[in-house]
């Protein structure tokens, strides 16, 4: 499976023309179900740029009756993103002592975006899944946030070694979000973004709309 990684120099080379759009609380919006598993003290996790939230609402309207989006994590403060990246890179380095530092950092970018270009820190990315009318998560083949090592690659969006039901559910999610203009990070079926550098590269845009942001 060929996937452009977040650590690819072409992603960092995309310029950002910050549009200044504010971060908004998805919980206050009310139309998207928000899961609490990534909840933090100040509620950062539940924020997104308004443009992305508008597109999520559109995506939800495209789902069949009895199926809904489940929002798990959106905005991630830059300092937290850096911590996640460094911790995962350190874990990879310990488990792969024969790898060079450069290879470790590239591999880390499959799962955690390098801090300087991370879509989550721009409020431009969302981790989400699907639930039924009773709030039960649909079978997506792996748990949300499964690492490539843990899942033996099944976390990749186009992984072949998942059940037909999981593949159909991933396609349902992808069709709704793609129709709304979002792009997927192919190593993580749950990660979708709009307006960031990765989105700009994948959609042949000359610049990103959103750069790293801070909550007021």
N, C-alpha and C positions, 0 to 999 in steps of 0.2 A: 504494500500500500504506500503510494508516494504522497507525502503530505508536506506542504511548506510549513516549516517549524517557526515558532515565534522568534527563535534565535537566528533565523536567516537574516543576513545583512540587508536584504531587500526590504524587510519590514522596517528596520530602524531607519532606512534611508528615506522613507516617506515623510515629507514635511507635514507639520500640523499647523493649520490655521484655526486656532481656537475660536469657536463661535460664541462662547460665553454662556451657553445654555445652562440653566441651573440643575442641580441634583434634586430630585423629588422623592418622597417616601412612598414606595409602592403600597404600603399598608394603608395609607390615607386615601389612596386611589380607590381601593375597595373591590375592584373588578377582578383582580388576579389573586388567587390563593397564595399565601406566603407561609412557607415552612419555617420552623424555629430552630432547626438543627445548627445553623451557622450564626445564630443570634449573638450579638456583641453588646457591650454595655451601653454604647451610645446609638445603637440602631443603624450603624453605617451600612451593614450588610443588606438592608432593605431599600437602599437608595439606587436610583438610576438617573441618567439624563432623561429629560422629558421626551425627546424624540424617540428614544429607545422604548420607553414605556408606551408611547402611542402605538408603536409598531407591535409590541406584545399584545396589546388589546386587540389589534386587528388580527393577529395570528390566532388568538383565542376564538375569535368569531368564525374562523375557518375550520375549527374542529367539529367533529360530529357530535350529536347530542349524547350526553352521558360521559364525555371526556373533557378534561380541563387541564390547563397548564398548572404546574406547581412550581412556584418561584422558590429557589433555595438560597442563592447568593448573588448579589449584584456588586455594588461598590465595595472596594477594598482599599483602605488608606495606603499610600505608597510605602510607609514604614512597615506595615504588615505584609505587603506584597514582597518586599525585600527579605523579610524574615522567612517567609514561606519558601522563597527561592533558595536562599542560602542553606536552610535546613534540609531541603530535598537534595540539593547538590552534595552536601556533606554526607547524607545517607547513601547516595549513589557512590561517592568516592570510597566510602568504607566497604561497600559490598563489591566494588569493582576496582580493587587496588592496582590492577594492571592497566587501567585506563589513564590516559593523559588528562591533565586539568582541562584542556580544551574540549576533549571528548565528553568529560563529565558535564561541563556547562552546556554543551549542545544537547546532550541527552536530557538534562534537567528541563530544558525548554520544551520537551514533549509534553510535560505535565504541569509545570508552573512557568508562567511567562517571565522573562527577564524584567526586572523592576522598571527599567527605563522606558519600556514600550508596552507595559501590561495594560490590556483593555479594561480589566477590572478597576484599575486605579484611575482610569478616565471616566468611570461610571458608564462605560460603553459596552460592557459585557454582562451576561447573565448566565448562571448555571441553573438549569431547570429540567423538569421531567413531566410526565403525564400521570394523571390520576383519574379514577372512575368516579361515578356519581356519589360513592360512599367515601371518597377521599383516599382510596387504596391505590398505591403506586402500581402502574402497569409494568409488566416484565420488559425490561430494556436490555437484558443480556448480562449486565453487570450492575453493581451498585453505583450510584452517582459518586464521582470522585475516586473511583478505583484507579490505581496506578497501572501503567503498562506492565510492570513487573508482577504485581499482584494478580492481574487478570490475564496474563500471558497474551497481551495484545487485544483482548476482546473489548477493551474500552474504546478502541479505534472505531469511528463511526461506521466504516464500511467493513468491519470484521466479518469474516465468513463463518467462524466457529461459534455462532450463537443460534438459538432456536428460530424457526420460522416466525413464531409469534413475536419474539423480541425484534426480529428484523422488520416485521410489519409495523410494530409500534415506533421504532426509530424512524421509519419512513413517514409515518403519520406526523410525527413531531417535525421532521425535516421539511415536509411539504408545506406545513402551515407557516413555519418560521421563514423559510426561503421565499414564500409568496409575499411575506411582509417586508422583505428586503434584507433580512439578517443573513450573516454568513457563519458557518460552523468551523471550529478548529478541529480538524480531522482526527486528532488523537484522542478527543474527548467528545463523545456523542452528546453530552449535556451542555457544552459551552458554545454560546452563540453571541454574536456582537454586531454592532452597527455604529458607524461614525468614527471608528478608531483606525489606527494605521493598518492593522491586519485586514480589516474590511476594505480599506482603500486599495490595498494591493490586490486583493482577490476580486475586486470589482473594477479594476483599471481606473481608479480615481486618482487625480494628480496630488491630492492632499487629504489628510484626515481632518475631521471636524472637531474632534475632542482630544485634548491632551490630559496629562495628569491633573487631578482636581483635588480640592480639599473641601470638606464639609464646612459650612459657616460656623 
